[in-house]
Amino acid sequence: MTMTRSRMLEGTWYDHPEYYDIAFQAYTQPEADFIEAACRKYCGFRVRRLLEPACGTGRLITALAARGYELSGFDVSQPALRYLRRRLARCRLNAETFEAEMSNFWIGQAADAATRFVTY
């Protein structure tokens, strides 16, 4: 029998955003469904453009962009933003992504609605 040694990762999921996505992937589609239902129920118009502050790895940005929404998202984590941008490119999806804090940000185009899920 050959024994192999596992490699232990240093840091947090902010350093390894792919593991955050693995841990919370089951929530992505139900959360996107909820956002769509809430927009239909509470907005008096068809929502086309969404803002996600603290978007992290962009699970919801990717899911909602695939459904045809225009998205803007920002986060303070450069590793998460790099991961999100690679995923958007791989999926051939577009979204405005940038580094910013929730207390101080500016978006170039107004959003119809904003969303923020806290999944921990």
Backbone as CSV, one residue per row, in Angstrom:
resi,resn,N_x,N_y,N_z,CA_x,CA_y,CA_z,C_x,C_y,C_z
1,MET,0.843,-1.165,0.000,0.000,0.000,0.000,0.894,1.236,0.000
2,THR,0.599,2.149,-0.886,1.352,3.389,-0.959,0.587,4.487,-0.245
3,MET,1.269,5.170,0.647,0.645,6.272,1.377,1.109,7.577,0.743
4,THR,0.184,8.463,0.540,0.546,9.788,0.059,0.193,10.798,1.133
5,ARG,0.913,11.843,1.130,0.695,12.878,2.133,-0.122,14.010,1.527
6,SER,-1.157,14.396,2.220,-1.980,15.510,1.756,-1.237,16.811,1.953
7,ARG,-1.493,17.730,1.052,-0.898,19.051,1.160,-1.869,19.937,1.923
8,MET,-1.377,20.588,2.949,-2.219,21.466,3.744,-2.115,22.885,3.204
9,LEU,-3.266,23.501,2.994,-3.286,24.866,2.489,-3.178,25.854,3.630
10,GLU,-2.445,26.892,3.393,-2.321,27.983,4.355,-3.272,29.092,3.936
11,GLY,-3.826,29.784,4.888,-4.667,30.932,4.582,-6.141,30.638,4.784
12,THR,-6.961,31.498,4.198,-8.410,31.395,4.325,-9.023,31.248,2.944
13,TRP,-10.344,31.171,2.894,-10.969,31.075,1.580,-10.867,32.377,0.810
14,TYR,-10.479,33.451,1.469,-10.193,34.689,0.739,-8.915,34.525,-0.085
15,ASP,-8.022,33.665,0.384,-6.795,33.378,-0.351,-7.004,32.296,-1.412
16,HIS,-8.018,31.456,-1.215,-8.306,30.326,-2.110,-9.790,30.338,-2.467
17,PRO,-10.210,31.282,-3.301,-11.644,31.457,-3.565,-12.325,30.240,-4.179
18,GLU,-11.570,29.394,-4.855,-12.183,28.213,-5.468,-12.818,27.300,-4.416
19,TYR,-12.258,27.273,-3.212,-12.816,26.428,-2.152,-14.100,27.017,-1.580
20,TYR,-14.217,28.324,-1.573,-15.477,28.960,-1.174,-16.578,28.515,-2.131
21,ASP,-16.285,28.534,-3.419,-17.279,28.120,-4.406,-17.679,26.662,-4.244
22,ILE,-16.723,25.804,-3.965,-17.042,24.394,-3.749,-17.960,24.250,-2.538
23,ALA,-17.643,24.948,-1.468,-18.425,24.834,-0.235,-19.852,25.345,-0.396
24,PHE,-20.055,26.373,-1.212,-21.367,27.015,-1.283,-22.057,26.895,-2.642
25,GLN,-21.552,26.028,-3.514,-22.129,25.921,-4.851,-23.593,25.484,-4.837
26,ALA,-24.001,24.704,-3.863,-25.390,24.235,-3.804,-26.376,25.380,-3.590
27,TYR,-25.908,26.505,-3.066,-26.787,27.644,-2.792,-26.952,28.585,-3.988
28,THR,-26.092,28.468,-4.972,-26.050,29.458,-6.046,-27.362,29.571,-6.809
29,GLN,-27.866,28.488,-7.360,-29.090,28.568,-8.162,-30.308,28.943,-7.320
30,PRO,-30.497,28.369,-6.114,-31.633,28.822,-5.289,-31.554,30.306,-4.921
31,GLU,-30.357,30.814,-4.658,-30.214,32.240,-4.349,-30.532,33.092,-5.579
32,ALA,-30.074,32.670,-6.745,-30.384,33.403,-7.979,-31.888,33.371,-8.252
33,ASP,-32.519,32.224,-8.013,-33.978,32.126,-8.166,-34.684,33.098,-7.226
34,PHE,-34.206,33.177,-5.979,-34.806,34.074,-4.992,-34.684,35.535,-5.429
35,ILE,-33.515,35.908,-5.928,-33.308,37.289,-6.388,-34.287,37.619,-7.510
36,GLU,-34.412,36.711,-8.467,-35.357,36.952,-9.562,-36.791,37.080,-9.045
37,ALA,-37.187,36.199,-8.138,-38.551,36.241,-7.593,-38.792,37.532,-6.814
38,ALA,-37.807,37.957,-6.020,-37.949,39.198,-5.246,-38.055,40.407,-6.173
39,CYS,-37.269,40.418,-7.234,-37.343,41.529,-8.194,-38.704,41.564,-8.875
40,ARG,-39.223,40.395,-9.250,-40.550,40.352,-9.880,-41.631,40.830,-8.909
41,LYS,-41.506,40.428,-7.644,-42.540,40.739,-6.658,-42.493,42.193,-6.187
42,TYR,-41.288,42.727,-5.962,-41.175,44.019,-5.287,-40.788,45.200,-6.170
43,CYS,-40.307,44.946,-7.358,-39.950,46.052,-8.257,-41.114,46.287,-9.208
44,GLY,-41.423,47.514,-9.448,-42.549,47.838,-10.321,-42.180,47.889,-11.789
45,PHE,-41.051,47.311,-12.140,-40.567,47.326,-13.518,-39.688,46.099,-13.715
46,ARG,-39.335,45.842,-14.947,-38.467,44.700,-15.239,-37.026,45.062,-14.894
47,VAL,-36.449,44.329,-13.990,-35.062,44.556,-13.573,-34.133,43.978,-14.634
48,ARG,-33.205,44.810,-15.073,-32.224,44.374,-16.076,-30.794,44.458,-15.541
49,ARG,-30.558,45.428,-14.689,-29.192,45.677,-14.200,-29.152,45.526,-12.687
50,LEU,-28.245,44.651,-12.214,-28.100,44.363,-10.788,-26.715,44.749,-10.289
51,LEU,-26.660,45.128,-9.042,-25.408,45.436,-8.351,-25.238,44.446,-7.214
52,GLU,-24.029,43.876,-7.099,-23.723,43.015,-5.958,-22.478,43.535,-5.243
53,PRO,-22.674,44.306,-4.159,-21.534,44.701,-3.322,-20.954,43.462,-2.638
54,ALA,-19.653,43.486,-2.376,-18.977,42.355,-1.720,-19.290,41.057,-2.457
55,CYS,-19.073,41.055,-3.757,-19.463,39.928,-4.610,-18.585,38.702,-4.449
56,GLY,-17.419,38.844,-3.841,-16.546,37.690,-3.624,-16.197,36.995,-4.922
57,THR,-16.434,35.688,-4.963,-16.077,34.880,-6.130,-17.042,35.053,-7.291
58,GLY,-18.128,35.765,-7.056,-19.074,36.038,-8.132,-19.990,34.887,-8.491
59,ARG,-20.274,34.016,-7.518,-21.210,32.916,-7.799,-22.507,33.456,-8.389
60,LEU,-23.067,34.477,-7.741,-24.351,35.016,-8.194,-24.201,35.877,-9.437
61,ILE,-23.103,36.586,-9.540,-22.870,37.381,-10.752,-22.852,36.468,-11.966
62,THR,-22.144,35.367,-11.876,-22.056,34.432,-12.993,-23.416,33.818,-13.299
63,ALA,-24.125,33.376,-12.264,-25.434,32.746,-12.471,-26.428,33.720,-13.092
64,LEU,-26.442,34.950,-12.604,-27.405,35.935,-13.112,-27.007,36.475,-14.485
65,ALA,-25.717,36.605,-14.746,-25.271,37.010,-16.085,-25.676,35.950,-17.108
66,ALA,-25.585,34.685,-16.721,-25.995,33.600,-17.616,-27.494,33.653,-17.905
67,ARG,-28.260,34.275,-17.015,-29.708,34.426,-17.209,-30.055,35.711,-17.964
68,GLY,-29.040,36.462,-18.376,-29.275,37.630,-19.213,-29.250,38.978,-18.518
69,TYR,-28.961,39.012,-17.229,-28.893,40.285,-16.510,-27.555,40.968,-16.769
70,GLU,-27.551,42.289,-16.667,-26.317,43.069,-16.660,-25.907,43.202,-15.200
71,LEU,-24.636,42.985,-14.905,-24.176,42.962,-13.523,-23.006,43.879,-13.293
72,SER,-22.984,44.482,-12.110,-21.807,45.158,-11.573,-21.560,44.544,-10.213
73,GLY,-20.308,44.260,-9.925,-19.969,43.706,-8.625,-18.606,44.175,-8.191
74,PHE,-18.458,44.325,-6.884,-17.155,44.736,-6.366,-16.855,44.022,-5.068
75,ASP,-15.568,43.992,-4.741,-15.098,43.323,-3.540,-13.746,43.921,-3.167
76,VAL,-13.303,43.674,-1.941,-11.975,44.116,-1.517,-10.921,43.040,-1.767
77,SER,-11.343,41.817,-2.063,-10.420,40.694,-2.236,-9.953,40.579,-3.684
78,GLN,-8.673,40.883,-3.918,-8.113,40.729,-5.258,-8.118,39.274,-5.725
79,PRO,-7.770,38.284,-4.866,-7.847,36.895,-5.338,-9.257,36.508,-5.793
80,ALA,-10.272,36.945,-5.063,-11.651,36.625,-5.454,-12.015,37.302,-6.769
81,LEU,-11.618,38.553,-6.944,-11.921,39.259,-8.194,-11.199,38.631,-9.384
82,ARG,-9.944,38.225,-9.197,-9.218,37.542,-10.280,-9.933,36.242,-10.652
83,TYR,-10.339,35.496,-9.633,-11.063,34.240,-9.847,-12.362,34.507,-10.616
84,LEU,-13.108,35.518,-10.196,-14.361,35.877,-10.868,-14.117,36.265,-12.323
85,ARG,-13.125,37.074,-12.578,-12.850,37.513,-13.957,-12.462,36.345,-14.855
86,ARG,-11.681,35.410,-14.310,-11.326,34.211,-15.090,-12.573,33.386,-15.398
87,ARG,-13.447,33.251,-14.400,-14.666,32.468,-14.605,-15.567,33.132,-15.656
88,LEU,-15.739,34.441,-15.569,-16.553,35.147,-16.560,-15.994,34.938,-17.966
89,ALA,-14.680,35.039,-18.109,-14.052,34.830,-19.421,-14.271,33.398,-19.899
90,ARG,-14.081,32.429,-19.002,-14.255,31.019,-19.353,-15.696,30.734,-19.791
91,CYS,-16.664,31.374,-19.146,-18.087,31.177,-19.457,-18.581,32.105,-20.560
92,ARG,-17.685,32.967,-21.047,-18.028,33.962,-22.080,-19.193,34.844,-21.631
93,LEU,-19.083,35.333,-20.402,-20.077,36.234,-19.824,-19.422,37.568,-19.510
94,ASN,-20.232,38.607,-19.434,-19.719,39.941,-19.132,-20.321,40.465,-17.843
95,ALA,-19.511,41.168,-17.090,-19.963,41.879,-15.893,-18.906,42.919,-15.563
96,GLU,-19.346,44.023,-15.004,-18.420,45.046,-14.525,-17.946,44.611,-13.141
97,THR,-16.642,44.455,-12.966,-16.084,44.059,-11.669,-14.969,45.025,-11.301
98,PHE,-14.914,45.369,-10.024,-13.875,46.291,-9.589,-13.628,46.148,-8.096
99,GLU,-12.463,46.628,-7.676,-12.092,46.578,-6.263,-12.624,47.822,-5.560
100,ALA,-13.336,47.606,-4.476,-13.851,48.714,-3.669,-14.378,48.170,-2.348
101,GLU,-14.532,49.070,-1.401,-15.156,48.735,-0.123,-16.623,49.133,-0.167
102,MET,-17.447,48.462,0.623,-18.875,48.777,0.623,-19.155,50.171,1.163
103,SER,-18.241,50.717,1.935,-18.457,52.049,2.503,-18.065,53.177,1.550
104,ASN,-17.408,52.833,0.431,-16.919,53.875,-0.465,-16.746,53.299,-1.871
105,PHE,-17.775,53.436,-2.698,-17.680,52.913,-4.062,-18.485,53.794,-5.008
106,TRP,-18.203,53.638,-6.288,-18.897,54.383,-7.330,-19.115,53.444,-8.502
107,ILE,-20.347,53.388,-9.008,-20.601,52.598,-10.212,-20.913,53.554,-11.352
108,GLY,-20.476,53.186,-12.531,-20.626,54.060,-13.685,-22.045,54.179,-14.194
109,GLN,-22.841,53.155,-13.995,-24.211,53.149,-14.497,-25.138,52.711,-13.370
110,ALA,-26.257,53.393,-13.215,-27.202,53.072,-12.140,-27.712,51.638,-12.272
111,ALA,-27.919,50.999,-11.132,-28.475,49.648,-11.096,-29.966,49.724,-10.792
112,ASP,-30.718,48.768,-11.311,-32.146,48.677,-11.016,-32.394,48.128,-9.615
113,ALA,-31.497,47.267,-9.160,-31.633,46.645,-7.843,-30.250,46.210,-7.377
114,ALA,-30.128,46.029,-6.081,-28.875,45.536,-5.495,-29.200,44.351,-4.607
115,THR,-28.241,43.461,-4.478,-28.439,42.275,-3.654,-27.182,41.987,-2.866
116,ARG,-27.351,41.409,-1.704,-26.198,41.005,-0.899,-26.604,39.823,-0.046
117,PHE,-26.108,38.644,-0.388,-26.313,37.445,0.417,-25.111,37.259,1.318
118,VAL,-25.343,36.835,2.528,-24.258,36.495,3.447,-24.343,34.996,3.669
119,THR,-23.416,34.269,3.071,-23.403,32.815,3.144,-22.133,32.377,3.848
120,TYR,-22.259,31.937,5.084,-21.103,31.444,5.848,-21.467,30.199,6.590
